[in-house]
């Protein structure tokens, strides 16, 4: 198939493009390089060095003999987006092109507005581009499990049957987002569902949990194909942060009581889930939702695993509890249904000690690229104005 990967330079978008290309699909990527610009402004950087998008694409063509088409543009720029849809004529559009971090959206008014503008308006433009130029295109959209929040009942896959005053209906599962970022995803879901209803668009909304892992089978083929590894307080997930902290002797930063429980998924499984969704096309006008997770862990569970593996590697791993900068339940019920992708054939890579050891080893290898000033949280949900101060240069851990 012809598959357009929106956000194809990102942590997930780039390895997804490689994965789909390796599978024999014609692939194009569309990206405005906004994440790289954030790093330049604030002195952030990937733990693992990443090449320019042009070099990545050239390396893949040299290595695999397959071309990846590149469109530079912003989803909010409708002429640029329209050009990509008209020229490439995608049968599937994989939508990763969004600001992806809850802390980023909570820095201040400017970052909240930017997040919702980029995500909501960008996705609305994608829907119009499909309607106008590729009406048969299947939209595979990366959503988030964070749309659901942490309800005291089981989380279904997108919809729930409700009985009220003697009547029944199947309705969208109630949303309890925990940040302006998660709210933007809720708005996306509503817009996509509406577009499917009125225009007959086909869409699969993948509510994904926390992704971990630094490697896919394709990125391991050459250093120039590596995807990014974030460990900072804005973009770095807890598991990434903990592995880097263990590697450089920085105490693990556990927010609050540590009972916050979420769904997790290996990056290799994310690649496969997108393919499974793309290959199982929904009916005309169908809006379907899959919960894209394979396991669930609390923050304390993750910290304990990193502590165990790090200690076995001969490291001294300390744990430190910090006041929680987020407004969230720190102990709660969490049970999310995730059967639809399994039914389509997903065979999960579960979080094994070897995966954590690999991430810690990677952090040891690139220890000189770790800036410990980027780890401690400075973005507080309760503050009206937070500040992520620019960092002039990278500092070796311990400086």
C-alpha positions as YAML, in Angstrom:
chain: A
units: angstrom
residues:
- id: 1
  name: UNK
  ca: [0.00, 0.00, 0.00]
- id: 2
  name: UNK
  ca: [0.93, 3.67, -0.22]
- id: 3
  name: UNK
  ca: [1.27, 4.86, 3.37]
- id: 4
  name: UNK
  ca: [1.86, 8.46, 4.45]
- id: 5
  name: UNK
  ca: [3.41, 8.78, 7.92]
- id: 6
  name: UNK
  ca: [2.59, 12.18, 9.39]
- id: 7
  name: UNK
  ca: [5.21, 13.09, 11.98]
- id: 8
  name: UNK
  ca: [7.66, 10.74, 10.30]
- id: 9
  name: UNK
  ca: [10.77, 12.21, 11.94]
- id: 10
  name: UNK
  ca: [9.64, 11.51, 15.51]
- id: 11
  name: UNK
  ca: [10.41, 8.89, 18.14]
- id: 12
  name: UNK
  ca: [7.69, 6.59, 16.76]
- id: 13
  name: UNK
  ca: [7.13, 8.05, 13.31]
- id: 14
  name: UNK
  ca: [10.66, 7.40, 12.04]
- id: 15
  name: UNK
  ca: [10.93, 3.72, 13.03]
- id: 16
  name: UNK
  ca: [7.35, 3.26, 11.80]
- id: 17
  name: UNK
  ca: [8.36, 4.51, 8.36]
- id: 18
  name: UNK
  ca: [11.28, 2.06, 8.33]
- id: 19
  name: UNK
  ca: [9.10, -0.82, 9.50]
- id: 20
  name: UNK
  ca: [6.46, -0.24, 6.83]
- id: 21
  name: UNK
  ca: [9.08, 0.26, 4.12]
- id: 22
  name: UNK
  ca: [10.79, -2.98, 5.14]
- id: 23
  name: UNK
  ca: [7.42, -4.72, 4.79]
- id: 24
  name: UNK
  ca: [7.26, -3.62, 1.16]
- id: 25
  name: UNK
  ca: [4.88, -0.67, 1.36]
- id: 26
  name: UNK
  ca: [5.46, 2.60, -0.49]
- id: 27
  name: UNK
  ca: [6.16, 5.10, 2.31]
- id: 28
  name: UNK
  ca: [6.26, 8.88, 2.53]
- id: 29
  name: UNK
  ca: [6.94, 10.97, 5.63]
- id: 30
  name: UNK
  ca: [5.59, 14.44, 6.42]
- id: 31
  name: UNK
  ca: [7.14, 16.45, 9.26]
- id: 32
  name: UNK
  ca: [7.86, 20.05, 10.28]
- id: 33
  name: UNK
  ca: [10.84, 19.09, 12.53]
- id: 34
  name: UNK
  ca: [9.22, 20.92, 15.48]
- id: 35
  name: UNK
  ca: [10.64, 18.52, 18.06]
- id: 36
  name: UNK
  ca: [14.18, 19.18, 16.89]
- id: 37
  name: UNK
  ca: [13.52, 22.93, 17.15]
- id: 38
  name: UNK
  ca: [12.35, 22.54, 20.77]
- id: 39
  name: UNK
  ca: [15.63, 20.78, 21.59]
- id: 40
  name: UNK
  ca: [17.64, 23.57, 19.99]
- id: 41
  name: UNK
  ca: [15.74, 26.28, 21.88]
- id: 42
  name: UNK
  ca: [16.01, 24.66, 25.30]
- id: 43
  name: UNK
  ca: [19.28, 22.72, 25.16]
- id: 44
  name: UNK
  ca: [17.56, 19.32, 25.24]
- id: 45
  name: UNK
  ca: [18.90, 16.38, 23.25]
- id: 46
  name: UNK
  ca: [18.31, 12.71, 22.65]
- id: 47
  name: UNK
  ca: [20.46, 10.40, 24.76]
- id: 48
  name: UNK
  ca: [21.29, 8.51, 21.57]
- id: 49
  name: UNK
  ca: [22.64, 10.69, 18.75]
- id: 50
  name: UNK
  ca: [20.16, 11.00, 15.89]
- id: 51
  name: UNK
  ca: [20.92, 11.99, 12.33]
- id: 52
  name: UNK
  ca: [19.10, 14.56, 10.22]
- id: 53
  name: UNK
  ca: [16.01, 13.29, 8.47]
- id: 54
  name: UNK
  ca: [17.77, 13.61, 5.10]
- id: 55
  name: UNK
  ca: [20.68, 11.46, 6.30]
- id: 56
  name: UNK
  ca: [18.31, 8.90, 7.81]
- id: 57
  name: UNK
  ca: [16.44, 8.53, 4.53]
- id: 58
  name: UNK
  ca: [19.65, 8.32, 2.51]
- id: 59
  name: UNK
  ca: [21.04, 5.67, 4.85]
- id: 60
  name: UNK
  ca: [17.90, 3.58, 4.51]
- id: 61
  name: UNK
  ca: [17.98, 3.80, 0.73]
- id: 62
  name: UNK
  ca: [21.66, 2.76, 0.69]
- id: 63
  name: UNK
  ca: [21.05, -0.08, 3.13]
- id: 64
  name: UNK
  ca: [17.66, -1.44, 2.05]
- id: 65
  name: UNK
  ca: [17.45, -0.19, -1.52]
- id: 66
  name: UNK
  ca: [14.04, 1.30, -0.80]
- id: 67
  name: UNK
  ca: [13.00, 4.93, -1.17]
- id: 68
  name: UNK
  ca: [11.13, 6.93, 1.47]
- id: 69
  name: UNK
  ca: [9.54, 10.10, 0.06]
- id: 70
  name: UNK
  ca: [9.99, 13.21, 2.21]
- id: 71
  name: UNK
  ca: [7.58, 16.13, 2.53]
- id: 72
  name: UNK
  ca: [8.53, 19.01, 4.80]
- id: 73
  name: UNK
  ca: [5.47, 20.73, 6.22]
- id: 74
  name: UNK
  ca: [3.15, 21.45, 9.12]
- id: 75
  name: UNK
  ca: [-0.30, 19.84, 9.41]
- id: 76
  name: UNK
  ca: [-1.63, 23.32, 10.20]
- id: 77
  name: UNK
  ca: [-0.42, 24.48, 6.77]
- id: 78
  name: UNK
  ca: [-3.25, 23.15, 4.63]
- id: 79
  name: UNK
  ca: [-1.64, 23.90, 1.22]
- id: 80
  name: UNK
  ca: [1.49, 21.93, 2.22]
- id: 81
  name: UNK
  ca: [-0.58, 19.08, 3.63]
- id: 82
  name: UNK
  ca: [-2.85, 19.08, 0.60]
- id: 83
  name: UNK
  ca: [0.16, 18.86, -1.71]
- id: 84
  name: UNK
  ca: [1.40, 15.72, 0.04]
- id: 85
  name: UNK
  ca: [-2.02, 14.05, -0.17]
- id: 86
  name: UNK
  ca: [-2.54, 15.00, -3.81]
- id: 87
  name: UNK
  ca: [0.92, 13.98, -4.97]
- id: 88
  name: UNK
  ca: [1.43, 10.80, -2.94]
- id: 89
  name: UNK
  ca: [-2.22, 9.63, -2.99]
- id: 90
  name: UNK
  ca: [-2.01, 7.60, 0.24]
- id: 91
  name: UNK
  ca: [-4.24, 4.61, 0.88]
- id: 92
  name: UNK
  ca: [-3.38, 4.85, 4.60]
- id: 93
  name: UNK
  ca: [-2.38, 7.93, 6.61]
- id: 94
  name: UNK
  ca: [-0.63, 7.15, 9.90]
- id: 95
  name: UNK
  ca: [-1.01, 10.22, 12.10]
- id: 96
  name: UNK
  ca: [1.84, 10.78, 14.60]
- id: 97
  name: UNK
  ca: [2.18, 14.51, 13.88]
- id: 98
  name: UNK
  ca: [1.25, 15.88, 17.30]
- id: 99
  name: UNK
  ca: [2.88, 17.51, 20.31]
- id: 100
  name: UNK
  ca: [3.09, 14.43, 22.49]
- id: 101
  name: UNK
  ca: [4.01, 15.47, 26.04]
- id: 102
  name: UNK
  ca: [1.64, 16.27, 28.90]
- id: 103
  name: UNK
  ca: [4.29, 18.31, 30.80]
- id: 104
  name: UNK
  ca: [4.94, 20.43, 27.70]
- id: 105
  name: UNK
  ca: [1.26, 21.34, 27.52]
- id: 106
  name: UNK
  ca: [1.27, 22.36, 31.21]
- id: 107
  name: UNK
  ca: [4.27, 24.72, 31.13]
- id: 108
  name: UNK
  ca: [2.16, 27.85, 30.65]
- id: 109
  name: UNK
  ca: [-0.62, 29.38, 28.57]
- id: 110
  name: UNK
  ca: [1.56, 29.62, 25.48]
- id: 111
  name: UNK
  ca: [2.46, 25.92, 25.51]
- id: 112
  name: UNK
  ca: [-1.12, 24.86, 26.25]
- id: 113
  name: UNK
  ca: [-2.40, 26.90, 23.31]
- id: 114
  name: UNK
  ca: [0.39, 25.63, 21.04]
- id: 115
  name: UNK
  ca: [-0.40, 22.02, 21.97]
- id: 116
  name: UNK
  ca: [-4.10, 22.31, 21.25]
- id: 117
  name: UNK
  ca: [-3.56, 24.42, 18.12]
- id: 118
  name: UNK
  ca: [-1.04, 21.96, 16.69]
- id: 119
  name: UNK
  ca: [-2.96, 18.82, 17.62]
- id: 120
  name: UNK
  ca: [-6.60, 19.78, 17.13]
- id: 121
  name: UNK
  ca: [-6.26, 22.07, 14.10]
- id: 122
  name: UNK
  ca: [-3.65, 19.81, 12.53]
- id: 123
  name: UNK
  ca: [-5.91, 16.77, 12.85]
- id: 124
  name: UNK
  ca: [-8.89, 18.71, 11.51]
- id: 125
  name: UNK
  ca: [-6.80, 19.62, 8.47]
- id: 126
  name: UNK
  ca: [-5.87, 15.95, 8.00]
- id: 127
  name: UNK
  ca: [-9.56, 15.04, 8.01]
- id: 128
  name: UNK
  ca: [-10.30, 17.67, 5.37]
- id: 129
  name: UNK
  ca: [-7.32, 16.56, 3.27]
- id: 130
  name: UNK
  ca: [-8.68, 13.01, 3.25]
- id: 131
  name: UNK
  ca: [-12.17, 14.23, 2.37]
- id: 132
  name: UNK
  ca: [-10.94, 16.55, -0.37]
- id: 133
  name: UNK
  ca: [-8.15, 14.53, -1.96]
- id: 134
  name: UNK
  ca: [-8.14, 10.90, -0.72]
- id: 135
  name: UNK
  ca: [-11.67, 9.90, 0.30]
- id: 136
  name: UNK
  ca: [-10.78, 6.21, 0.33]
- id: 137
  name: UNK
  ca: [-7.78, 6.75, 2.63]
- id: 138
  name: UNK
  ca: [-7.85, 4.95, 5.99]
- id: 139
  name: UNK
  ca: [-6.76, 7.23, 8.84]
- id: 140
  name: UNK
  ca: [-4.78, 5.39, 11.51]
- id: 141
  name: UNK
  ca: [-4.54, 7.90, 14.35]
- id: 142
  name: UNK
  ca: [-2.36, 7.59, 17.44]
- id: 143
  name: UNK
  ca: [-4.52, 8.45, 20.41]
- id: 144
  name: UNK
  ca: [-3.70, 7.91, 24.08]
- id: 145
  name: UNK
  ca: [-4.95, 5.87, 27.01]
- id: 146
  name: UNK
  ca: [-4.73, 9.16, 28.91]
- id: 147
  name: UNK
  ca: [-8.05, 10.16, 27.35]
- id: 148
  name: UNK
  ca: [-9.78, 7.78, 29.75]
- id: 149
  name: UNK
  ca: [-8.08, 8.91, 32.96]
- id: 150
  name: UNK
  ca: [-8.27, 6.49, 35.90]
- id: 151
  name: UNK
  ca: [-11.94, 5.57, 36.39]
- id: 152
  name: UNK
  ca: [-13.03, 3.17, 39.12]
- id: 153
  name: UNK
  ca: [-14.46, 0.77, 36.51]
- id: 154
  name: UNK
  ca: [-12.87, -1.25, 33.72]
- id: 155
  name: UNK
  ca: [-11.80, 0.77, 30.68]
- id: 156
  name: UNK
  ca: [-13.42, -0.56, 27.52]
- id: 157
  name: UNK
  ca: [-12.08, -0.09, 24.01]
- id: 158
  name: UNK
  ca: [-13.58, 3.23, 23.01]
- id: 159
  name: UNK
  ca: [-17.25, 2.53, 23.71]
- id: 160
  name: UNK
  ca: [-19.40, 1.35, 26.61]
- id: 161
  name: UNK
  ca: [-22.96, 0.04, 26.82]
- id: 162
  name: UNK
  ca: [-25.02, 2.17, 29.18]
- id: 163
  name: UNK
  ca: [-28.42, 1.34, 30.71]
- id: 164
  name: UNK
  ca: [-30.21, 4.39, 32.11]
- id: 165
  name: UNK
  ca: [-33.83, 4.70, 33.21]
- id: 166
  name: UNK
  ca: [-34.77, 1.53, 31.42]
- id: 167
  name: UNK
  ca: [-33.09, 2.34, 28.11]
- id: 168
  name: UNK
  ca: [-29.79, 1.14, 26.64]
- id: 169
  name: UNK
  ca: [-27.27, 2.66, 24.26]
- id: 170
  name: UNK
  ca: [-23.64, 2.19, 23.21]
- id: 171
  name: UNK
  ca: [-21.82, 5.46, 23.82]
- id: 172
  name: UNK
  ca: [-18.23, 6.74, 23.68]
- id: 173
  name: UNK
  ca: [-16.43, 5.78, 26.87]
- id: 174
  name: UNK
  ca: [-16.40, 8.76, 29.32]
- id: 175
  name: UNK
  ca: [-13.21, 10.81, 29.07]
- id: 176
  name: UNK
  ca: [-11.28, 12.15, 32.08]
- id: 177
  name: UNK
  ca: [-8.08, 13.62, 30.57]
- id: 178
  name: UNK
  ca: [-5.30, 14.74, 32.89]
- id: 179
  name: UNK
  ca: [-3.62, 17.57, 30.98]
- id: 180
  name: UNK
  ca: [-4.17, 20.03, 28.14]
- id: 181
  name: UNK
  ca: [-2.30, 17.55, 25.94]
- id: 182
  name: UNK
  ca: [-4.69, 14.73, 26.82]
- id: 183
  name: UNK
  ca: [-7.61, 17.10, 26.28]
- id: 184
  name: UNK
  ca: [-6.34, 17.77, 22.76]
- id: 185
  name: UNK
  ca: [-6.50, 14.04, 22.08]
- id: 186
  name: UNK
  ca: [-10.09, 13.93, 23.30]
- id: 187
  name: UNK
  ca: [-10.99, 16.75, 20.93]
- id: 188
  name: UNK
  ca: [-9.25, 14.83, 18.11]
- id: 189
  name: UNK
  ca: [-11.31, 11.72, 18.85]
- id: 190
  name: UNK
  ca: [-14.57, 13.66, 18.74]
- id: 191
  name: UNK
  ca: [-13.61, 15.37, 15.47]
- id: 192
  name: UNK
  ca: [-12.55, 12.10, 13.83]
- id: 193
  name: UNK
  ca: [-15.70, 10.28, 14.92]
- id: 194
  name: UNK
  ca: [-17.82, 13.14, 13.58]
- id: 195
  name: UNK
  ca: [-15.96, 13.19, 10.24]
- id: 196
  name: UNK
  ca: [-16.48, 9.45, 9.84]
- id: 197
  name: UNK
  ca: [-20.19, 9.93, 10.47]
- id: 198
  name: UNK
  ca: [-20.78, 12.79, 8.03]
- id: 199
  name: UNK
  ca: [-18.22, 12.08, 5.27]
- id: 200
  name: UNK
  ca: [-17.89, 8.30, 5.37]
- id: 201
  name: UNK
  ca: [-14.17, 8.41, 6.29]
- id: 202
  name: UNK
  ca: [-12.59, 5.24, 7.64]
- id: 203
  name: UNK
  ca: [-10.56, 5.62, 10.82]
- id: 204
  name: UNK
  ca: [-8.88, 3.57, 13.52]
- id: 205
  name: UNK
  ca: [-8.08, 5.43, 16.76]
- id: 206
  name: UNK
  ca: [-5.27, 3.68, 18.63]
- id: 207
  name: UNK
  ca: [-5.35, 4.66, 22.31]
- id: 208
  name: UNK
  ca: [-1.78, 3.88, 23.16]
- id: 209
  name: UNK
  ca: [-0.18, 3.43, 26.55]
- id: 210
  name: UNK
  ca: [3.35, 4.41, 27.54]
- id: 211
  name: UNK
  ca: [5.89, 3.26, 24.96]
- id: 212
  name: UNK
  ca: [9.29, 2.01, 26.05]
- id: 213
  name: UNK
  ca: [12.39, 0.79, 24.26]
- id: 214
  name: UNK
  ca: [15.06, 2.42, 22.14]
- id: 215
  name: UNK
  ca: [15.39, -0.11, 19.32]
- id: 216
  name: UNK
  ca: [13.37, -1.70, 16.58]
- id: 217
  name: UNK
  ca: [14.61, -4.40, 14.23]
- id: 218
  name: UNK
  ca: [15.13, -1.75, 11.54]
- id: 219
  name: UNK
  ca: [16.84, 0.95, 13.64]
- id: 220
  name: UNK
  ca: [19.34, -1.66, 14.87]
- id: 221
  name: UNK
  ca: [20.62, -2.14, 11.32]
- id: 222
  name: UNK
  ca: [22.77, 1.04, 11.34]
- id: 223
  name: UNK
  ca: [23.59, 3.82, 13.87]
- id: 224
  name: UNK
  ca: [22.31, 6.44, 11.40]
- id: 225
  name: UNK
  ca: [18.84, 4.88, 11.61]
- id: 226
  name: UNK
  ca: [18.52, 5.29, 15.39]
- id: 227
  name: UNK
  ca: [15.41, 6.87, 16.83]
- id: 228
  name: UNK
  ca: [15.50, 9.31, 19.72]
- id: 229
  name: UNK
  ca: [15.73, 8.39, 23.42]
- id: 230
  name: UNK
  ca: [14.26, 11.06, 25.72]
- id: 231
  name: UNK
  ca: [15.09, 11.07, 29.42]
- id: 232
  name: UNK
  ca: [14.25, 14.65, 30.43]
- id: 233
  name: UNK
  ca: [11.39, 15.84, 32.65]
- id: 234
  name: UNK
  ca: [9.27, 17.06, 29.71]
- id: 235
  name: UNK
  ca: [9.47, 14.26, 27.15]
- id: 236
  name: UNK
  ca: [11.13, 11.40, 29.02]
- id: 237
  name: UNK
  ca: [8.80, 8.69, 30.33]
- id: 238
  name: UNK
  ca: [9.33, 7.30, 33.84]
- id: 239
  name: UNK
  ca: [11.01, 4.11, 32.58]
- id: 240
  name: UNK
  ca: [13.41, 6.05, 30.35]
- id: 241
  name: UNK
  ca: [14.25, 8.45, 33.18]
- id: 242
  name: UNK
  ca: [14.79, 5.66, 35.69]
- id: 243
  name: UNK
  ca: [17.10, 3.70, 33.38]
- id: 244
  name: UNK
  ca: [19.24, 6.77, 32.71]
- id: 245
  name: UNK
  ca: [19.26, 7.73, 36.39]
- id: 246
  name: UNK
  ca: [20.37, 4.22, 37.37]
- id: 247
  name: UNK
  ca: [23.17, 4.34, 34.78]
- id: 248
  name: UNK
  ca: [24.64, 7.64, 36.01]
- id: 249
  name: UNK
  ca: [24.05, 7.30, 39.76]
- id: 250
  name: UNK
  ca: [21.18, 9.78, 40.00]
- id: 251
  name: UNK
  ca: [18.39, 8.73, 42.43]
- id: 252
  name: UNK
  ca: [15.21, 7.55, 40.72]
- id: 253
  name: UNK
  ca: [12.59, 10.32, 40.72]
- id: 254
  name: UNK
  ca: [9.32, 8.78, 41.96]
- id: 255
  name: UNK
  ca: [6.46, 11.28, 41.95]
- id: 256
  name: UNK
  ca: [4.24, 11.15, 45.02]
- id: 257
  name: UNK
  ca: [3.23, 7.75, 46.43]
- id: 258
  name: UNK
  ca: [4.10, 5.98, 43.18]
- id: 259
  name: UNK
  ca: [0.84, 4.08, 42.82]
- id: 260
  name: UNK
  ca: [-0.01, 5.76, 39.51]
- id: 261
  name: UNK
  ca: [-0.76, 2.83, 37.18]
- id: 262
  name: UNK
  ca: [-0.74, 2.96, 33.40]
- id: 263
  name: UNK
  ca: [-0.69, 0.68, 30.37]
- id: 264
  name: UNK
  ca: [2.68, 0.00, 28.71]
- id: 265
  name: UNK
  ca: [3.80, -1.26, 25.30]
- id: 266
  name: UNK
  ca: [7.14, -2.11, 23.68]
- id: 267
  name: UNK
  ca: [8.09, 0.08, 20.71]
- id: 268
  name: UNK
  ca: [8.37, -3.04, 18.54]
- id: 269
  name: UNK
  ca: [4.72, -3.80, 19.30]
- id: 270
  name: UNK
  ca: [3.71, -0.25, 18.42]
- id: 271
  name: UNK
  ca: [5.16, -0.80, 14.95]
- id: 272
  name: UNK
  ca: [3.21, -4.04, 14.57]
- id: 273
  name: UNK
  ca: [-0.04, -2.54, 15.91]
- id: 274
  name: UNK
  ca: [-0.01, 0.18, 13.26]
- id: 275
  name: UNK
  ca: [0.47, -2.44, 10.55]
- id: 276
  name: UNK
  ca: [-2.32, -4.64, 11.94]
- id: 277
  name: UNK
  ca: [-4.66, -1.66, 12.01]
- id: 278
  name: UNK
  ca: [-3.71, -0.61, 8.47]
- id: 279
  name: UNK
  ca: [-4.20, -4.10, 7.05]
- id: 280
  name: UNK
  ca: [-7.62, -4.59, 8.67]
- id: 281
  name: UNK
  ca: [-9.47, -1.74, 7.01]
- id: 282
  name: UNK
  ca: [-12.69, -0.58, 8.70]
- id: 283
  name: UNK
  ca: [-15.92, -0.23, 6.77]
- id: 284
  name: UNK
  ca: [-16.86, 3.02, 5.05]
- id: 285
  name: UNK
  ca: [-17.85, 5.54, 7.72]
- id: 286
  name: UNK
  ca: [-16.60, 3.33, 10.56]
- id: 287
  name: UNK
  ca: [-14.80, 4.86, 13.53]
- id: 288
  name: UNK
  ca: [-13.19, 2.18, 15.66]
- id: 289
  name: UNK
  ca: [-11.01, 2.33, 18.76]
- id: 290
  name: UNK
  ca: [-8.31, -0.12, 19.87]
- id: 291
  name: UNK
  ca: [-6.55, 0.11, 23.24]
- id: 292
  name: UNK
  ca: [-2.89, -0.27, 22.32]
- id: 293
  name: UNK
  ca: [-1.26, -1.68, 25.46]
- id: 294
  name: UNK
  ca: [0.12, -5.06, 26.46]
- id: 295
  name: UNK
  ca: [0.81, -4.73, 30.21]
- id: 296
  name: UNK
  ca: [0.14, -2.41, 33.14]
- id: 297
  name: UNK
  ca: [2.51, -1.22, 35.86]
- id: 298
  name: UNK
  ca: [2.57, 1.35, 38.63]
- id: 299
  name: UNK
  ca: [5.43, 3.81, 38.97]
- id: 300
  name: UNK
  ca: [6.58, 1.81, 42.01]
- id: 301
  name: UNK
  ca: [6.55, -1.37, 39.89]
- id: 302
  name: UNK
  ca: [8.74, 0.28, 37.25]
- id: 303
  name: UNK
  ca: [11.14, 1.69, 39.86]
- id: 304
  name: UNK
  ca: [11.43, -1.72, 41.52]
- id: 305
  name: UNK
  ca: [12.27, -3.40, 38.20]
- id: 306
  name: UNK
  ca: [14.94, -0.83, 37.37]
- id: 307
  name: UNK
  ca: [16.35, -1.14, 40.89]
- id: 308
  name: UNK
  ca: [16.52, -4.95, 40.61]
- id: 309
  name: UNK
  ca: [18.14, -4.98, 37.17]
- id: 310
  name: UNK
  ca: [20.52, -2.12, 37.95]
- id: 311
  name: UNK
  ca: [21.65, -3.77, 41.18]
- id: 312
  name: UNK
  ca: [22.26, -7.05, 39.33]
- id: 313
  name: UNK
  ca: [24.46, -5.07, 36.92]
- id: 314
  name: UNK
  ca: [26.58, -3.89, 39.86]
- id: 315
  name: UNK
  ca: [25.13, -0.39, 40.05]
- id: 316
  name: UNK
  ca: [24.10, 1.46, 43.20]
- id: 317
  name: UNK
  ca: [20.49, 2.44, 42.52]
- id: 318
  name: UNK
  ca: [18.83, 4.77, 44.99]
- id: 319
  name: UNK
  ca: [15.16, 5.76, 44.99]
- id: 320
  name: UNK
  ca: [13.89, 9.22, 45.88]
- id: 321
  name: UNK
  ca: [10.27, 10.30, 46.38]
- id: 322
  name: UNK
  ca: [9.41, 13.80, 45.16]
- id: 323
  name: UNK
  ca: [6.26, 15.88, 45.63]
- id: 324
  name: UNK
  ca: [4.06, 15.05, 42.66]
- id: 325
  name: UNK
  ca: [4.05, 17.97, 40.19]
- id: 326
  name: UNK
  ca: [0.95, 16.52, 38.51]
- id: 327
  name: UNK
  ca: [-2.65, 16.60, 39.68]
- id: 328
  name: UNK
  ca: [-3.58, 12.90, 39.56]
- id: 329
  name: UNK
  ca: [-4.71, 10.00, 41.72]
- id: 330
  name: UNK
  ca: [-1.62, 8.36, 43.20]
- id: 331
  name: UNK
  ca: [-3.41, 5.15, 44.20]
- id: 332
  name: UNK
  ca: [-6.31, 3.90, 42.09]
- id: 333
  name: UNK
  ca: [-8.00, 1.03, 40.27]
- id: 334
  name: UNK
  ca: [-6.81, 0.45, 36.70]
- id: 335
  name: UNK
  ca: [-7.94, -2.30, 34.38]
- id: 336
  name: UNK
  ca: [-8.09, -1.62, 30.65]
- id: 337
  name: UNK
  ca: [-9.48, -4.04, 28.08]
- id: 338
  name: UNK
  ca: [-7.04, -4.61, 25.20]
- id: 339
  name: UNK
  ca: [-8.19, -7.56, 23.13]
- id: 340
  name: UNK
  ca: [-8.86, -6.21, 19.64]
- id: 341
  name: UNK
  ca: [-5.23, -6.01, 18.52]
- id: 342
  name: UNK
  ca: [-4.55, -9.41, 20.08]
- id: 343
  name: UNK
  ca: [-7.44, -10.78, 18.02]
- id: 344
  name: UNK
  ca: [-5.80, -9.34, 14.90]
- id: 345
  name: UNK
  ca: [-2.59, -11.25, 15.64]
- id: 346
  name: UNK
  ca: [-0.42, -9.12, 17.94]
- id: 347
  name: UNK
  ca: [2.17, -11.24, 19.79]
- id: 348
  name: UNK
  ca: [3.50, -8.94, 22.52]
- id: 349
  name: UNK
  ca: [7.10, -8.31, 23.51]
- id: 350
  name: UNK
  ca: [6.71, -8.06, 27.28]
- id: 351
  name: UNK
  ca: [8.85, -5.93, 29.59]
- id: 352
  name: UNK
  ca: [11.65, -8.33, 30.48]
- id: 353
  name: UNK
  ca: [14.81, -7.66, 32.50]
- id: 354
  name: UNK
  ca: [16.82, -7.86, 29.27]
- id: 355
  name: UNK
  ca: [14.98, -4.84, 27.86]
- id: 356
  name: UNK
  ca: [15.70, -2.76, 30.96]
- id: 357
  name: UNK
  ca: [19.33, -3.91, 30.96]
- id: 358
  name: UNK
  ca: [19.64, -2.83, 27.33]
- id: 359
  name: UNK
  ca: [18.28, 0.63, 28.15]
- id: 360
  name: UNK
  ca: [20.62, 1.02, 31.13]
- id: 361
  name: UNK
  ca: [23.58, -0.17, 29.07]
- id: 362
  name: UNK
  ca: [22.71, 2.33, 26.36]
- id: 363
  name: UNK
  ca: [22.66, 5.11, 28.97]
- id: 364
  name: UNK
  ca: [26.07, 3.98, 30.23]
- id: 365
  name: UNK
  ca: [27.42, 4.03, 26.68]
- id: 366
  name: UNK
  ca: [26.22, 7.61, 26.15]
- id: 367
  name: UNK
  ca: [26.81, 8.79, 29.70]
- id: 368
  name: UNK
  ca: [28.67, 11.88, 28.49]
- id: 369
  name: UNK
  ca: [25.46, 13.06, 26.77]
- id: 370
  name: UNK
  ca: [23.37, 12.97, 29.96]
- id: 371
  name: UNK
  ca: [22.52, 16.37, 31.42]
- id: 372
  name: UNK
  ca: [21.18, 15.81, 34.94]
- id: 373
  name: UNK
  ca: [19.81, 19.38, 35.01]
- id: 374
  name: UNK
  ca: [17.07, 18.21, 32.67]
- id: 375
  name: UNK
  ca: [15.77, 15.43, 34.93]
- id: 376
  name: UNK
  ca: [14.15, 17.06, 37.97]
- id: 377
  name: UNK
  ca: [10.60, 18.30, 37.34]
- id: 378
  name: UNK
  ca: [10.07, 22.05, 36.97]
- id: 379
  name: UNK
  ca: [6.60, 21.93, 35.38]
- id: 380
  name: UNK
  ca: [3.89, 21.94, 38.06]
- id: 381
  name: UNK
  ca: [0.23, 21.39, 37.10]
- id: 382
  name: UNK
  ca: [-0.84, 23.77, 39.90]
- id: 383
  name: UNK
  ca: [1.22, 26.71, 38.68]
- id: 384
  name: UNK
  ca: [-0.25, 29.25, 36.28]
- id: 385
  name: UNK
  ca: [3.16, 29.94, 34.75]
- id: 386
  name: UNK
  ca: [6.05, 27.46, 34.69]
- id: 387
  name: UNK
  ca: [9.35, 27.94, 32.97]
- id: 388
  name: UNK
  ca: [11.59, 25.49, 31.15]
- id: 389
  name: UNK
  ca: [14.79, 27.50, 31.18]
- id: 390
  name: UNK
  ca: [17.16, 27.24, 28.22]
- id: 391
  name: UNK
  ca: [20.26, 25.18, 28.96]
- id: 392
  name: UNK
  ca: [23.35, 26.62, 27.34]
- id: 393
  name: UNK
  ca: [25.22, 23.38, 26.86]
- id: 394
  name: UNK
  ca: [25.10, 19.73, 27.73]
- id: 395
  name: UNK
  ca: [26.70, 18.76, 31.02]
- id: 396
  name: UNK
  ca: [28.17, 15.40, 31.91]
- id: 397
  name: UNK
  ca: [26.28, 13.65, 34.69]
- id: 398
  name: UNK
  ca: [27.49, 14.79, 38.07]
- id: 399
  name: UNK
  ca: [28.56, 18.25, 36.91]
...
